[in-house]
């Protein structure tokens, strides 16, 4: 007796092509494993940095190593999450192997996407806290930090450093009002244009000359040097941020690919046949 094709088609139509429970399970596993690997990487990063000259890795080596490790974290966590999603999904009856392969890769991609959203929302503060310890040794502050009060104070301190032969106590006497004014000018100018305006630069040079014992020419040179140092730090931070963005993009793309392939493998094993303790996967 031949099977009723209409009945079989009806059974196939009523089956959902997406197993959301398996996708959520895979995403949670991927996000948790990524957190564990980031914590482990943070420990490795902190142990490889040393404040002593000649010890530890260089800044360039550290940045490249951090980027490669981010890619490894993305691939490993996404692959495990995709495999779990593919292995736990429901079995589709009467579906062609090519369609099953597509659905499995889709489950892996959805698990990766959900894990990425979980990591970007619920785990952002924890992951950033753990990663900051490793990244801090190889990257400068961001360019926006120049507009913050704390970073600006460092450069203002350098502007009002006493001239050679002048006692620090003498130089600091009566400088608090001038320092506060220059600090406000520095913060406002660097926040808007990453540089001091010509009028503010001339005024700052006069204030530095009047309160440090430097000549007007030397005060102008000091202002130019400090501004150049601040702009150089901002440029270095910009380049470091760009490199980190490229590494994160690579980690996400490789993670999506790994999750899709792992889900296809997990799905093949899900539909495989057991012979004792030996599992024969479904033919792809």
Secondary structure, 3 states (H helix, E strand, C coil): CCCCHHHHHHHHHHCCCCCHHHHHHHHHHHHHHHHHHHHHHHHHHHHHCCCCCCCCCCHHHHHHHHHHHHHHHHHHHHHHHHHHHHHHCCCCCCCCHHHHHHHHHHHHHHHHHHHHHHHHHCCHHHHHHHHHHHHCCCCCCCHHHHHCHHHHHHHHHHHCCCCCCCCHHHHHCCCHHHHHHHHHHHHHHHHHHCCCCHHHHHHHHHHHHHHHCCCHHHHHHHHHHHHHHHHHHHHHHHHHHHHHHHHHHHHHHHHHHHHHHHHHHHHHHHCCEEECCEEECCCC
